Amino acid sequence: AMIQDSGEITLQGCLDYQKLKFYSLVIRARDDGYPKPLSSTTTIHFNIKDGNNHPPVFDSQSASGSAHESDVNSVILRVKVTDEDLPNTPAWRAKYTITEGNEHGNFKIETDAETNDGIVTLIKQMDYEGGPQRKLKIVVENEEPLFICGDDNDKNSKIESESKTAIIEVVDENDAPIFNVTNILIKRIEGLQPGEKLGTISAYDPDAFYKNKIRYVKAFDPEKLVSVNEVTGEVETVKEMDRESPFVNGTSYNIIIHAIDDADPPLTGTATIHLDIKDENDNTPYLVSPEQYVCIDSNSPYIDIKAADDDMDPFSGPFTFELVDNKEPGIEKWKLGEVKDDSVQLLREGELALGYYDVLFIIKDRQGVSKESTFKLRVCHCNPENKCKSLSDTRSIGAGILIAMLFVALLLFLLISCLLLLCQFNVKSNSNAIDYDAPFGTLIKYNEEGGGASSEASTIHNRPTNIQMLNTGLQPSGTYRLKTENILPQKQLFQASVQRMARSHTLSGYALRTQDSLRHLGTLRFNGSKKHSSLDRRVPTCGSDLDQHLNQRIYFHNDLDAVREDYGPRTYIYEGRDDSLISLDSLTHTEQSGNYTYLSQLGSKFNNLANACQLNDQW
């Protein structure tokens, strides 16, 4: 409606945005002119703005959700509402409130800005033992107050907000054991012996329906001072209690105990024992620095001696110092100077010579507990830094020099190893050429009966020309042994001469060391008409001295009769003939080869004898 005189436009009813969002009015203005009044018109356009004339309404009057006892900071429920007002306006946005069931502050509810839903979040763990359910009353309203069009203004104040009931189910879980007292204070005096009971701790399982067994274990006891009974929780000492332990902080020592149930997985409760250990005077004073030095040219007339005591007040300082007079001759007298709480000045009388001095003290604490201590003083020449020269830091070997020394040592080790391997290889090579078939290495020759006379003989024209000997193994003394084979036409002459040499003969200035050395020269064997050249094949070419000596000996001993007469048996003392003895001539000897197999059963020491017998049988 419009007032004609003032032009005011008033509403006579309620506008409904949901029905009409735009409204236009045509206004005419007319005058009272004469003889003809004049008029004009104008159009007024009204844009209707939505107001909160529709309250939010829950989609359902009840809701439900669930949460475990251990859940926290998790969304457990979403509630939906419907509002006919214009979206994303204060008249449309919902505002939720939990009015009942949240007395312990376990929940909070927020508005989803996009969907206008209410989000219920669990912000604090619930306890099943407090009830298996939580009943929540949720109220919703708009950010803008609700307005109802009508003549009765009190009607708006009587409108109640929309409410909804939500049921939250609590899922039971295993709860950790709970100690009756989580911080336990125990006071004891140090020196408590092992086996003393300190107290008993106890815990319980808060689960109402599924009770678990609980055991007690130590979690922290760095001094390993106590033991805990797993079943009863009784705590007792296992070693003497010492307040001066490095693990004791002043007088406090903490022990952490765990109570563990037998669930799967097991849960743990924690309690702390605060052990207050009272100090006793169980320690004596001692010198902080029992050894010092002083420069011989020092101008200071005294030396500061400092003492300490591990006990606390009043069982420590200030200390009383007494000097024990040392009557030993040649030692200067000492006396004490100014005494402070924990130190004293040691004064010297006269000049001190270089050397070491022992000064005896008696130090008493405030309670009179004392101990004799020895202060060792060294008088020495000092460097410019006022330190004893022998006590100065020595120069260390540089890293480069050390590496070089290690490298040289490694090279020497490798060189020595190579030389040892080379020597061992040469020894093995030489030992492989030695023939140990002959028995001369193990049998002792007892039939040497004297020297022989020289005999003249004609020069042998058919001497061996293909035999080359190795001048190896020759020594100033020894024997020369050789096996022969039928290479020369004069078989018997050569064989007898060489066998004569094989018995024992010393070369003039050269001798082969037994048969082992001669094995380097090869082996000559008589094999009928067949001739072997193993000597030429096995032995390298040697000098002419050995060949010349061999020819010389053959020349001297080509007369077998003279040799046999010279080396025949000799009678020195004749004591008569014993008829009871059997003559060797009566023994029969066959030309057939003897059976010497039994010699192989006599052991390794008789192997050479068996080989020698078989070899002689072949000859």
Beta strands, then each sheet from edge to edge (+ up, - down):
strand 1: 22-30
strand 2: 39-47
strand 3: 57-58
strand 4: 62-68
strand 5: 74-79
strand 6: 81-82
strand 7: 94-100
strand 8: 107-111
strand 9: 118-122
strand 10: 133-142
strand 11: 162-171
strand 12: 178-179
strand 13: 183-189
strand 14: 197-200
strand 15: 203-204
strand 16: 214-220
strand 17: 226-228
strand 18: 234-237
strand 19: 252-261
strand 20: 268-278
strand 21: 286-287
strand 22: 291-295
strand 23: 302-308
strand 24: 320-324
strand 25: 334-339
strand 26: 343-348
strand 27: 355-364
strand 28: 370-380
strand 29: 474-475
strand 30: 511-512
sheet 1: 1+ 2-
sheet 2: 3+ 6-
sheet 3: 4+ 11+ 10- 7+
sheet 4: 5+ 9- 8+
sheet 5: 12+ 15-
sheet 6: 13+ 20+ 19- 16+
sheet 7: 14+ 18- 17+
sheet 8: 21+ 23- 26+ 25-
sheet 9: 22+ 28+ 27- 24+
sheet 10: 29+ 30-
end
